[in-house]
């Protein structure tokens, strides 16, 4: 192995103090330096109770600054300390591998350079969504798309399954430097979704709580009203199924021809 430096990108979950795993907590406590990308200054203060040397990654964000550049700077900051031989921990809210590019790139780059590097999972906003909204993704199926990606590329939507759109608050932003979007861009998203859903389709705007005193946002809204809704970059939009599942009669016929299962 090259030097003594190492990197652990860990998830601290969504709700302060309630979601962190013992392994993630140990990585934070035993690191030489902890880089924090968290959702609330209170969470950063909580991390400082576990480690005296916590450096925030939030200042790398900037209005009008591409998030791609921000992520490159985050990776560079962590890798610089690893190359100095330090045991580095990157603490990220939620899950470090879910809607978080910098941890993936940092771990891959550290491994490519011969350092030890791991990613430890955390409870993500997706996990909280299933619990808070009472959704079982195995019941009807569940599609997940980043809202802008759904707009930029041709994707196939199945309205008989749940549709979960992440970061709807910046939907349609091609600069990757904004922290909000415009009603005009949201209307384009509505127009796209209206190809598969009626305009009066009941949707939910969801935000996971980050502090124990907070409650999850579970705001019902008709699809047509999305352009005038109050949205944040962390807002997720959930569209329940609009139609029933259609039986695949051809496949069922083929399965029937095979007879009963191996259990007879």
DRENPA-3360 file (N, C-alpha, C; in nm, 2 decimals, always signed):
BEGIN
1 = XXXXXXXX = +0.08/-0.12/+0.00/+0.00/+0.00/+0.00/+0.09/+0.12/+0.00 ~ +0.04/+0.23/-0.07/+0.12/+0.35/-0.08/+0.09/+0.44/+0.04 ~ +0.20/+0.46/+0.13/+0.18/+0.54/+0.24/+0.09/+0.49/+0.34 ~ +0.05/+0.57/+0.44/-0.04/+0.53/+0.55/-0.18/+0.60/+0.54 ~ -0.19/+0.68/+0.44/-0.32/+0.75/+0.42/-0.43/+0.66/+0.39 ~ -0.55/+0.70/+0.43/-0.67/+0.62/+0.40/-0.79/+0.71/+0.39 ~ -0.90/+0.66/+0.33/-1.02/+0.74/+0.32/-1.14/+0.65/+0.35 ~ -1.23/+0.70/+0.43/-1.36/+0.64/+0.46/-1.47/+0.74/+0.44;
9 = XXXXXXXX = -1.56/+0.72/+0.34/-1.67/+0.81/+0.32/-1.79/+0.74/+0.38 ~ -1.85/+0.80/+0.49/-1.95/+0.74/+0.57/-2.08/+0.82/+0.56 ~ -2.19/+0.75/+0.58/-2.32/+0.81/+0.59/-2.37/+0.83/+0.73 ~ -2.42/+0.94/+0.77/-2.46/+0.97/+0.90/-2.61/+0.97/+0.91 ~ -2.68/+0.93/+0.80/-2.83/+0.92/+0.80/-2.89/+1.06/+0.78 ~ -3.02/+1.06/+0.79/-3.09/+1.18/+0.77/-3.13/+1.26/+0.90 ~ -3.16/+1.19/+1.00/-3.20/+1.25/+1.13/-3.09/+1.25/+1.22 ~ -3.06/+1.36/+1.28/-2.94/+1.39/+1.36/-2.93/+1.28/+1.48;
17 = XXXXXXXX = -2.82/+1.21/+1.48/-2.79/+1.11/+1.59/-2.87/+0.99/+1.59 ~ -2.97/+0.98/+1.50/-3.06/+0.86/+1.51/-3.03/+0.75/+1.41 ~ -2.96/+0.79/+1.30/-2.94/+0.70/+1.19/-2.80/+0.65/+1.17 ~ -2.70/+0.69/+1.24/-2.56/+0.66/+1.22/-2.53/+0.52/+1.27 ~ -2.45/+0.45/+1.19/-2.42/+0.31/+1.23/-2.29/+0.31/+1.32 ~ -2.27/+0.21/+1.39/-2.15/+0.20/+1.48/-2.02/+0.21/+1.39 ~ -2.02/+0.14/+1.27/-1.90/+0.15/+1.19/-1.87/+0.29/+1.14 ~ -1.98/+0.36/+1.10/-1.96/+0.50/+1.06/-1.91/+0.59/+1.18;
25 = XXXXXXXX = -1.97/+0.57/+1.29/-1.93/+0.64/+1.41/-1.78/+0.62/+1.44 ~ -1.74/+0.49/+1.43/-1.60/+0.46/+1.46/-1.50/+0.52/+1.36 ~ -1.54/+0.53/+1.23/-1.46/+0.59/+1.13/-1.44/+0.74/+1.17 ~ -1.54/+0.81/+1.21/-1.54/+0.95/+1.25/-1.45/+0.97/+1.37 ~ -1.47/+0.88/+1.47/-1.39/+0.90/+1.60/-1.25/+0.87/+1.58 ~ -1.21/+0.78/+1.49/-1.06/+0.74/+1.48/-0.99/+0.81/+1.37 ~ -1.05/+0.90/+1.30/-0.99/+0.97/+1.18/-0.89/+1.08/+1.24 ~ -0.80/+1.11/+1.15/-0.71/+1.23/+1.18/-0.78/+1.36/+1.15;
33 = XXXXXXXX = -0.87/+1.36/+1.04/-0.94/+1.47/+1.00/-1.07/+1.43/+0.94 ~ -1.18/+1.50/+0.97/-1.31/+1.47/+0.92/-1.36/+1.58/+0.84 ~ -1.40/+1.55/+0.71/-1.47/+1.65/+0.62/-1.62/+1.62/+0.63 ~ -1.69/+1.73/+0.65/-1.84/+1.72/+0.67/-1.92/+1.78/+0.56 ~ -2.01/+1.71/+0.50/-2.10/+1.76/+0.40/-2.24/+1.73/+0.46 ~ -2.30/+1.82/+0.54/-2.42/+1.79/+0.61/-2.52/+1.89/+0.58 ~ -2.65/+1.86/+0.63/-2.76/+1.94/+0.59/-2.79/+2.06/+0.68 ~ -2.73/+2.06/+0.80/-2.77/+2.16/+0.90/-2.64/+2.19/+0.98;
41 = XXXXXXXX = -2.62/+2.32/+1.02/-2.51/+2.36/+1.10/-2.51/+2.28/+1.24 ~ -2.63/+2.25/+1.29/-2.64/+2.18/+1.41/-2.58/+2.04/+1.40 ~ -2.60/+1.98/+1.28/-2.54/+1.85/+1.26/-2.38/+1.86/+1.26 ~ -2.33/+1.97/+1.21/-2.19/+1.98/+1.21/-2.13/+2.00/+1.35 ~ -2.21/+2.07/+1.43/-2.17/+2.08/+1.57/-2.17/+1.95/+1.64 ~ -2.27/+1.87/+1.61/-2.28/+1.73/+1.66/-2.16/+1.65/+1.62 ~ -2.11/+1.66/+1.50/-1.99/+1.59/+1.46/-1.87/+1.64/+1.53 ~ -1.86/+1.77/+1.56/-1.75/+1.82/+1.64/-1.74/+1.76/+1.78;
49 = XXXXXXXX = -1.85/+1.71/+1.83/-1.85/+1.65/+1.96/-1.78/+1.51/+1.95 ~ -1.78/+1.45/+1.83/-1.72/+1.32/+1.81/-1.57/+1.34/+1.77 ~ -1.54/+1.45/+1.71/-1.40/+1.47/+1.66/-1.37/+1.62/+1.67 ~ -1.25/+1.65/+1.71/-1.21/+1.79/+1.73/-1.17/+1.86/+1.60 ~ -1.14/+1.78/+1.49/-1.10/+1.84/+1.37/-1.20/+1.81/+1.26 ~ -1.30/+1.89/+1.25/-1.41/+1.87/+1.15/-1.40/+1.99/+1.05 ~ -1.38/+1.96/+0.93/-1.37/+2.07/+0.83/-1.50/+2.06/+0.73 ~ -1.57/+2.17/+0.72/-1.69/+2.17/+0.64/-1.66/+2.17/+0.49;
57 = XXXXXXXX = -1.74/+2.10/+0.42/-1.73/+2.10/+0.27/-1.83/+2.19/+0.21 ~ -1.92/+2.25/+0.29/-2.03/+2.33/+0.24/-1.98/+2.46/+0.17 ~ -1.86/+2.52/+0.22/-1.82/+2.64/+0.15/-1.78/+2.63/+0.01 ~ -1.76/+2.50/-0.04/-1.73/+2.48/-0.18/-1.85/+2.51/-0.27 ~ -1.97/+2.51/-0.21/-2.09/+2.54/-0.29/-2.09/+2.69/-0.31 ~ -2.15/+2.74/-0.42/-2.17/+2.88/-0.44/-2.27/+2.90/-0.55 ~ -2.35/+3.01/-0.53/-2.45/+3.05/-0.62/-2.39/+3.08/-0.76 ~ -2.44/+3.02/-0.86/-2.39/+3.03/-1.00/-2.27/+2.95/-1.03;
65 = XXXXXXXX = -2.22/+2.88/-0.93/-2.10/+2.79/-0.95/-2.15/+2.65/-0.98 ~ -2.10/+2.59/-1.08/-2.14/+2.45/-1.12/-2.11/+2.36/-1.01 ~ -2.21/+2.27/-0.98/-2.19/+2.17/-0.87/-2.08/+2.07/-0.91 ~ -2.06/+2.05/-1.04/-1.95/+1.97/-1.09/-1.82/+2.02/-1.04 ~ -1.80/+2.15/-1.05/-1.67/+2.21/-0.99/-1.67/+2.19/-0.84 ~ -1.78/+2.21/-0.78/-1.78/+2.19/-0.63/-1.74/+2.05/-0.59 ~ -1.79/+1.95/-0.66/-1.76/+1.81/-0.63/-1.61/+1.79/-0.65 ~ -1.55/+1.84/-0.76/-1.41/+1.82/-0.79/-1.33/+1.88/-0.67;
73 = XXXXXXXX = -1.37/+2.00/-0.62/-1.29/+2.06/-0.51/-1.31/+1.98/-0.38 ~ -1.42/+1.92/-0.36/-1.44/+1.84/-0.24/-1.35/+1.72/-0.25 ~ -1.35/+1.65/-0.36/-1.26/+1.54/-0.38/-1.11/+1.58/-0.36 ~ -1.07/+1.69/-0.42/-0.93/+1.73/-0.41/-0.90/+1.76/-0.26 ~ -0.99/+1.82/-0.19/-0.96/+1.85/-0.05/-0.94/+1.72/+0.04 ~ -1.02/+1.62/+0.01/-1.01/+1.50/+0.09/-0.88/+1.42/+0.05 ~ -0.86/+1.41/-0.08/-0.75/+1.34/-0.13/-0.61/+1.40/-0.10 ~ -0.61/+1.53/-0.09/-0.49/+1.60/-0.05/-0.44/+1.56/+0.09;
81 = XXXXXXXX = -0.54/+1.54/+0.18/-0.50/+1.50/+0.32/-0.47/+1.35/+0.32 ~ -0.53/+1.27/+0.24/-0.50/+1.13/+0.23/-0.35/+1.11/+0.18 ~ -0.31/+1.19/+0.08/-0.18/+1.18/+0.02/-0.07/+1.23/+0.13 ~ -0.11/+1.30/+0.22/-0.02/+1.34/+0.33/+0.00/+1.24/+0.44 ~ -0.07/+1.12/+0.41/-0.06/+1.01/+0.51/-0.16/+1.01/+0.62 ~ -0.26/+1.09/+0.61/-0.36/+1.10/+0.71/-0.48/+1.00/+0.69 ~ -0.54/+0.97/+0.80/-0.66/+0.89/+0.80/-0.78/+0.98/+0.79 ~ -0.84/+0.98/+0.68/-0.94/+1.08/+0.64/-1.08/+1.02/+0.64;
89 = XXXXXXXX = -1.18/+1.09/+0.70/-1.31/+1.05/+0.70/-1.40/+1.16/+0.64 ~ -1.48/+1.12/+0.54/-1.58/+1.22/+0.48/-1.71/+1.18/+0.53 ~ -1.78/+1.27/+0.61/-1.91/+1.24/+0.67/-2.02/+1.31/+0.59 ~ -2.11/+1.23/+0.53/-2.21/+1.29/+0.44/-2.35/+1.25/+0.50 ~ -2.44/+1.35/+0.49/-2.57/+1.32/+0.54/-2.64/+1.22/+0.45 ~ -2.73/+1.14/+0.51/-2.79/+1.04/+0.44/-2.70/+0.92/+0.41 ~ -2.70/+0.88/+0.28/-2.61/+0.77/+0.24/-2.51/+0.83/+0.14 ~ -2.38/+0.81/+0.17/-2.27/+0.87/+0.08/-2.27/+0.83/-0.06;
97 = XXXXXXXX = -2.35/+0.73/-0.09/-2.35/+0.68/-0.23/-2.48/+0.71/-0.30 ~ -2.57/+0.78/-0.24/-2.70/+0.81/-0.30/-2.71/+0.96/-0.32 ~ -2.72/+1.00/-0.45/-2.72/+1.14/-0.49/-2.60/+1.22/-0.42 ~ -2.49/+1.16/-0.43/-2.37/+1.22/-0.38/-2.25/+1.18/-0.46 ~ -2.21/+1.26/-0.55/-2.10/+1.23/-0.65/-1.97/+1.22/-0.59 ~ -1.94/+1.32/-0.51/-1.80/+1.34/-0.45/-1.75/+1.21/-0.38 ~ -1.83/+1.15/-0.29/-1.78/+1.03/-0.23/-1.74/+0.92/-0.32 ~ -1.83/+0.90/-0.42/-1.80/+0.79/-0.52/-1.66/+0.82/-0.59;
105 = XXXXXXXX = -1.65/+0.94/-0.64/-1.52/+0.98/-0.71/-1.40/+0.97/-0.61 ~ -1.42/+1.02/-0.49/-1.31/+1.02/-0.40/-1.26/+0.88/-0.36 ~ -1.35/+0.79/-0.34/-1.32/+0.65/-0.30/-1.25/+0.58/-0.42 ~ -1.31/+0.60/-0.54/-1.25/+0.54/-0.66/-1.11/+0.59/-0.69 ~ -1.09/+0.73/-0.67/-0.96/+0.78/-0.69/-0.85/+0.74/-0.59 ~ -0.90/+0.73/-0.47/-0.80/+0.69/-0.36/-0.76/+0.54/-0.39 ~ -0.85/+0.46/-0.42/-0.82/+0.32/-0.45/-0.72/+0.31/-0.57 ~ -0.75/+0.39/-0.68/-0.67/+0.39/-0.80/-0.52/+0.44/-0.76;
113 = XXXXXXXX = -0.51/+0.52/-0.66/-0.37/+0.57/-0.62/-0.31/+0.47/-0.52 ~ -0.37/+0.36/-0.48/-0.31/+0.27/-0.40/-0.34/+0.28/-0.25 ~ -0.44/+0.37/-0.21/-0.47/+0.39/-0.07/-0.59/+0.30/-0.03 ~ -0.60/+0.27/+0.09/-0.72/+0.20/+0.14/-0.84/+0.30/+0.14 ~ -0.95/+0.26/+0.09/-1.07/+0.35/+0.08/-1.19/+0.26/+0.09 ~ -1.29/+0.31/+0.17/-1.42/+0.24/+0.18/-1.53/+0.33/+0.19 ~ -1.65/+0.28/+0.16/-1.77/+0.36/+0.17/-1.86/+0.28/+0.27 ~ -1.91/+0.36/+0.37/-2.01/+0.30/+0.47/-2.14/+0.35/+0.45;
121 = XXXXXXXX = -2.25/+0.27/+0.43/-2.38/+0.32/+0.40/-2.44/+0.39/+0.52 ~ -2.54/+0.47/+0.49/-2.62/+0.53/+0.59/-2.77/+0.53/+0.55 ~ -2.86/+0.56/+0.64/-3.00/+0.57/+0.60/-3.02/+0.69/+0.52 ~ -3.07/+0.67/+0.40/-3.09/+0.77/+0.30/-3.23/+0.83/+0.30 ~ -3.25/+0.94/+0.22/-3.38/+1.00/+0.21/-3.48/+0.90/+0.15 ~ -3.43/+0.81/+0.06/-3.51/+0.71/+0.00/-3.57/+0.61/+0.11 ~ -3.48/+0.57/+0.20/-3.52/+0.48/+0.31/-3.63/+0.55/+0.39 ~ -3.61/+0.68/+0.42/-3.70/+0.75/+0.50/-3.84/+0.77/+0.43;
129 = XXXXXXXX = -3.83/+0.79/+0.30/-3.95/+0.81/+0.22/-4.04/+0.68/+0.23 ~ -3.98/+0.57/+0.21/-4.06/+0.44/+0.22/-4.14/+0.43/+0.35 ~ -4.06/+0.47/+0.46/-4.12/+0.46/+0.60/-4.23/+0.57/+0.62 ~ -4.19/+0.69/+0.59/-4.28/+0.80/+0.61/-4.41/+0.80/+0.53 ~ -4.40/+0.76/+0.41/-4.51/+0.76/+0.32/-4.58/+0.62/+0.31 ~ -4.53/+0.52/+0.38/-4.59/+0.39/+0.38/-4.59/+0.32/+0.25 ~ -4.48/+0.34/+0.17/-4.47/+0.28/+0.04/-4.39/+0.15/+0.05 ~ -4.44/+0.04/-0.01/-4.36/-0.08/-0.03/-4.32/-0.09/-0.18;
137 = XXXXXXXX = -4.20/-0.07/-0.21/-4.16/-0.06/-0.35/-4.19/-0.20/-0.42 ~ -4.20/-0.30/-0.34/-4.23/-0.43/-0.40/-4.38/-0.46/-0.44 ~ -4.46/-0.37/-0.40/-4.61/-0.39/-0.42/-4.64/-0.36/-0.57 ~ -4.60/-0.24/-0.62/-4.63/-0.21/-0.76/-4.51/-0.18/-0.84 ~ -4.39/-0.18/-0.77/-4.27/-0.14/-0.84/-4.25/+0.01/-0.82 ~ -4.12/+0.05/-0.83/-4.09/+0.19/-0.80/-3.98/+0.24/-0.90 ~ -4.01/+0.35/-0.97/-3.91/+0.41/-1.06/-3.85/+0.53/-0.99 ~ -3.72/+0.55/-1.00/-3.65/+0.67/-0.95/-3.57/+0.74/-1.05;
145 = XXXXXXXX = -3.60/+0.87/-1.07/-3.52/+0.95/-1.16/-3.49/+1.08/-1.10 ~ -3.37/+1.13/-1.13/-3.34/+1.27/-1.10/-3.43/+1.36/-1.19 ~ -3.50/+1.46/-1.14/-3.60/+1.53/-1.22/-3.54/+1.58/-1.35 ~ -3.43/+1.65/-1.34/-3.37/+1.71/-1.46/-3.33/+1.60/-1.56 ~ -3.27/+1.49/-1.51/-3.23/+1.38/-1.60/-3.35/+1.33/-1.68 ~ -3.47/+1.32/-1.61/-3.59/+1.28/-1.68/-3.63/+1.37/-1.79 ~ -3.60/+1.50/-1.77/-3.63/+1.60/-1.88/-3.53/+1.60/-1.99 ~ -3.40/+1.57/-1.96/-3.30/+1.58/-2.06/-3.29/+1.46/-2.15;
153 = XXXXXXXX = -3.33/+1.35/-2.10/-3.32/+1.22/-2.18/-3.45/+1.16/-2.20 ~ -3.46/+1.07/-2.30/-3.58/+1.00/-2.32/-3.58/+0.88/-2.23 ~ -3.68/+0.88/-2.14/-3.69/+0.77/-2.04/-3.83/+0.71/-2.06 ~ -3.84/+0.58/-2.03/-3.97/+0.51/-2.03/-4.04/+0.51/-1.89 ~ -4.15/+0.58/-1.88/-4.23/+0.58/-1.76/-4.34/+0.48/-1.76 ~ -4.35/+0.41/-1.65/-4.45/+0.31/-1.63/-4.55/+0.36/-1.53 ~ -4.67/+0.42/-1.57/-4.76/+0.48/-1.48/-4.83/+0.38/-1.39 ~ -4.81/+0.25/-1.40/-4.86/+0.15/-1.31/-4.78/+0.13/-1.19;
161 = XXXXXXXX = -4.66/+0.19/-1.19/-4.57/+0.19/-1.07/-4.56/+0.32/-1.01 ~ -4.50/+0.33/-0.89/-4.47/+0.46/-0.83/-4.36/+0.52/-0.91 ~ -4.36/+0.65/-0.92/-4.26/+0.73/-0.99/-4.21/+0.83/-0.88 ~ -4.08/+0.83/-0.85/-4.01/+0.91/-0.76/-3.92/+1.01/-0.83 ~ -3.94/+1.14/-0.82/-3.85/+1.23/-0.88/-3.77/+1.31/-0.78 ~ -3.64/+1.30/-0.79/-3.55/+1.36/-0.69/-3.51/+1.50/-0.74 ~ -3.48/+1.58/-0.65/-3.43/+1.72/-0.67/-3.52/+1.79/-0.77 ~ -3.65/+1.78/-0.75/-3.75/+1.85/-0.84/-3.74/+2.00/-0.82;
169 = XXXXXXXX = -3.68/+2.05/-0.71/-3.67/+2.19/-0.69/-3.57/+2.26/-0.78 ~ -3.49/+2.18/-0.85/-3.39/+2.24/-0.95/-3.42/+2.17/-1.09 ~ -3.54/+2.12/-1.11/-3.57/+2.05/-1.23/-3.55/+2.15/-1.35 ~ -3.48/+2.09/-1.45/-3.46/+2.17/-1.58/-3.34/+2.26/-1.58 ~ -3.27/+2.27/-1.47/-3.15/+2.35/-1.46/-3.03/+2.29/-1.54 ~ -2.99/+2.35/-1.64/-2.88/+2.29/-1.72/-2.74/+2.35/-1.68 ~ -2.74/+2.45/-1.59/-2.61/+2.51/-1.55/-2.55/+2.43/-1.44 ~ -2.63/+2.35/-1.36/-2.59/+2.29/-1.24/-2.53/+2.38/-1.14;
177 = XXXXXXXX = -2.57/+2.51/-1.15/-2.52/+2.61/-1.06/-2.63/+2.68/-0.98 ~ -2.75/+2.64/-1.00/-2.87/+2.70/-0.93/-2.91/+2.61/-0.82 ~ -2.98/+2.68/-0.72/-3.04/+2.60/-0.61/-3.19/+2.61/-0.61 ~ -3.24/+2.66/-0.73/-3.39/+2.66/-0.75/-3.41/+2.66/-0.90 ~ -3.54/+2.65/-0.93/-3.58/+2.65/-1.07/-3.69/+2.75/-1.09 ~ -3.74/+2.75/-1.21/-3.84/+2.85/-1.25/-3.98/+2.78/-1.27 ~ -4.09/+2.86/-1.26/-4.22/+2.80/-1.29/-4.23/+2.75/-1.44 ~ -4.16/+2.82/-1.53/-4.16/+2.78/-1.67/-4.09/+2.64/-1.69;
185 = XXXXXXXX = -3.98/+2.62/-1.62/-3.92/+2.49/-1.63/-4.00/+2.38/-1.56 ~ -4.07/+2.41/-1.45/-4.16/+2.32/-1.39/-4.28/+2.29/-1.47 ~ -4.32/+2.38/-1.55/-4.44/+2.36/-1.64/-4.40/+2.26/-1.75 ~ -4.27/+2.27/-1.80/-4.22/+2.18/-1.89/-4.22/+2.04/-1.84 ~ -4.19/+2.02/-1.71/-4.19/+1.89/-1.65/-4.33/+1.84/-1.64 ~ -4.42/+1.93/-1.60/-4.56/+1.89/-1.59/-4.61/+1.84/-1.73 ~ -4.58/+1.92/-1.83/-4.62/+1.88/-1.97/-4.56/+1.74/-2.00 ~ -4.44/+1.71/-1.97/-4.38/+1.58/-1.99/-4.46/+1.47/-1.92;
193 = XXXXXXXX = -4.48/+1.50/-1.79/-4.55/+1.40/-1.71/-4.70/+1.38/-1.75 ~ -4.76/+1.48/-1.81/-4.90/+1.47/-1.85/-4.92/+1.38/-1.96 ~ -4.81/+1.33/-2.03/-4.82/+1.23/-2.13/-4.86/+1.09/-2.07 ~ -4.84/+1.08/-1.94/-4.87/+0.95/-1.88/-4.96/+0.96/-1.76 ~ -4.98/+1.09/-1.71/-5.06/+1.11/-1.59/-5.16/+1.22/-1.62 ~ -5.29/+1.21/-1.56/-5.38/+1.32/-1.57/-5.33/+1.44/-1.49 ~ -5.37/+1.56/-1.53/-5.32/+1.68/-1.47/-5.37/+1.69/-1.32 ~ -5.48/+1.62/-1.29/-5.54/+1.63/-1.16/-5.49/+1.51/-1.07;
201 = XXXXXXXX = -5.38/+1.44/-1.12/-5.33/+1.32/-1.05/-5.27/+1.37/-0.92 ~ -5.31/+1.30/-0.81/-5.26/+1.33/-0.68/-5.12/+1.29/-0.65 ~ -5.03/+1.38/-0.62/-4.89/+1.36/-0.60/-4.86/+1.40/-0.45 ~ -4.74/+1.37/-0.41/-4.69/+1.41/-0.28/-4.55/+1.48/-0.29 ~ -4.54/+1.59/-0.22/-4.41/+1.65/-0.21/-4.35/+1.61/-0.08 ~ -4.23/+1.55/-0.08/-4.17/+1.49/+0.04/-4.03/+1.55/+0.07 ~ -4.01/+1.57/+0.20/-3.88/+1.61/+0.25/-3.86/+1.53/+0.39 ~ -3.75/+1.46/+0.40/-3.72/+1.38/+0.52/-3.68/+1.48/+0.63;
209 = XXXXXXXX = -3.71/+1.45/+0.75/-3.67/+1.54/+0.87/-3.52/+1.52/+0.90 ~ -3.46/+1.62/+0.93/-3.31/+1.61/+0.97/-3.29/+1.63/+1.12 ~ -3.38/+1.68/+1.19/-3.37/+1.69/+1.33/-3.49/+1.62/+1.40 ~ -3.47/+1.57/+1.52/-3.58/+1.49/+1.58/-3.70/+1.57/+1.61 ~ -3.69/+1.70/+1.62/-3.81/+1.78/+1.64/-3.89/+1.81/+1.52 ~ -3.83/+1.79/+1.40/-3.89/+1.81/+1.27/-3.98/+1.70/+1.24 ~ -4.08/+1.73/+1.15/-4.16/+1.63/+1.09/-4.14/+1.62/+0.94 ~ -4.17/+1.51/+0.89/-4.15/+1.49/+0.74/-4.25/+1.57/+0.67;
217 = XXXXXXXX = -4.21/+1.63/+0.56/-4.31/+1.70/+0.47/-4.38/+1.60/+0.38 ~ -4.51/+1.59/+0.39/-4.59/+1.50/+0.31/-4.71/+1.58/+0.25 ~ -4.68/+1.67/+0.16/-4.78/+1.76/+0.11/-4.84/+1.71/-0.01 ~ -4.97/+1.68/-0.01/-5.05/+1.64/-0.13/-5.06/+1.76/-0.23 ~ -5.05/+1.73/-0.35/-5.06/+1.83/-0.46/-5.10/+1.77/-0.59 ~ -5.19/+1.84/-0.66/-5.22/+1.79/-0.80/-5.10/+1.82/-0.89 ~ -5.08/+1.73/-0.99/-4.97/+1.75/-1.08/-4.97/+1.89/-1.14 ~ -5.09/+1.94/-1.18/-5.10/+2.07/-1.25/-5.04/+2.18/-1.17;
225 = XXXXXXXX = -5.04/+2.17/-1.04/-5.01/+2.28/-0.95/-4.86/+2.28/-0.91 ~ -4.78/+2.19/-0.97/-4.64/+2.19/-0.93/-4.57/+2.32/-0.96 ~ -4.59/+2.39/-1.07/-4.52/+2.51/-1.10/-4.53/+2.62/-0.99 ~ -4.64/+2.62/-0.91/-4.65/+2.72/-0.81/-4.63/+2.67/-0.67 ~ -4.58/+2.55/-0.66/-4.55/+2.49/-0.53/-4.42/+2.55/-0.47 ~ -4.41/+2.55/-0.34/-4.29/+2.58/-0.27/-4.19/+2.47/-0.27 ~ -4.08/+2.48/-0.33/-3.99/+2.37/-0.35/-3.85/+2.41/-0.30 ~ -3.78/+2.31/-0.26/-3.64/+2.32/-0.21/-3.56/+2.22/-0.29;
233 = XXXXXXXX = -3.42/+2.23/-0.29/-3.34/+2.14/-0.36/-3.36/+2.00/-0.31 ~ -3.40/+1.99/-0.18/-3.41/+1.86/-0.12/-3.55/+1.80/-0.13 ~ -3.64/+1.87/-0.20/-3.78/+1.82/-0.22/-3.79/+1.71/-0.32 ~ -3.86/+1.61/-0.28/-3.88/+1.49/-0.37/-4.03/+1.48/-0.40 ~ -4.06/+1.45/-0.53/-4.20/+1.44/-0.57/-4.23/+1.29/-0.60 ~ -4.34/+1.25/-0.54/-4.38/+1.11/-0.56/-4.52/+1.10/-0.63 ~ -4.52/+1.03/-0.74/-4.64/+1.01/-0.82/-4.69/+0.87/-0.80 ~ -4.80/+0.84/-0.73/-4.85/+0.71/-0.71/-4.89/+0.65/-0.85;
241 = XXXXXXXX = -4.92/+0.52/-0.85/-4.96/+0.46/-0.98/-5.09/+0.53/-1.03 ~ -5.10/+0.55/-1.16/-5.22/+0.61/-1.22/-5.31/+0.51/-1.28 ~ -5.25/+0.39/-1.31/-5.33/+0.28/-1.37/-5.29/+0.15/-1.31 ~ -5.38/+0.05/-1.33/-5.35/-0.08/-1.27/-5.24/-0.16/-1.36 ~ -5.18/-0.26/-1.30/-5.09/-0.34/-1.37/-5.16/-0.43/-1.47 ~ -5.10/-0.44/-1.59/-5.16/-0.52/-1.69/-5.09/-0.65/-1.70 ~ -5.17/-0.76/-1.69/-5.12/-0.89/-1.69/-5.05/-0.92/-1.83 ~ -4.93/-0.99/-1.82/-4.85/-1.03/-1.94/-4.91/-1.17/-1.97;
249 = XXXXXXXX = -5.01/-1.17/-2.05/-5.08/-1.30/-2.08/-4.99/-1.39/-2.16 ~ -4.91/-1.34/-2.25/-4.82/-1.42/-2.32/-4.72/-1.50/-2.23 ~ -4.66/-1.42/-2.14/-4.57/-1.49/-2.05/-4.64/-1.59/-1.95 ~ -4.76/-1.55/-1.91/-4.83/-1.64/-1.82/-4.86/-1.77/-1.89 ~ -4.90/-1.76/-2.02/-4.93/-1.88/-2.10/-4.80/-1.97/-2.11 ~ -4.69/-1.91/-2.13/-4.56/-1.99/-2.14/-4.53/-2.05/-2.01 ~ -4.55/-1.98/-1.90/-4.52/-2.04/-1.77/-4.62/-2.15/-1.74 ~ -4.75/-2.14/-1.78/-4.84/-2.24/-1.76/-4.80/-2.37/-1.84;
257 = XXXXXXXX = -4.75/-2.35/-1.96/-4.70/-2.46/-2.04/-4.59/-2.54/-1.97 ~ -4.51/-2.47/-1.89/-4.41/-2.54/-1.82/-4.46/-2.62/-1.70 ~ -4.58/-2.61/-1.67/-4.64/-2.68/-1.56/-4.61/-2.61/-1.43 ~ -4.64/-2.68/-1.31/-4.62/-2.63/-1.18/-4.47/-2.61/-1.15 ~ -4.44/-2.54/-1.05/-4.30/-2.52/-1.02/-4.23/-2.65/-0.97 ~ -4.10/-2.64/-0.93/-4.02/-2.76/-0.90/-4.08/-2.83/-0.77 ~ -4.16/-2.76/-0.70/-4.22/-2.82/-0.58/-4.34/-2.91/-0.61 ~ -4.37/-2.91/-0.74/-4.48/-3.00/-0.79/-4.62/-2.95/-0.76;
% end
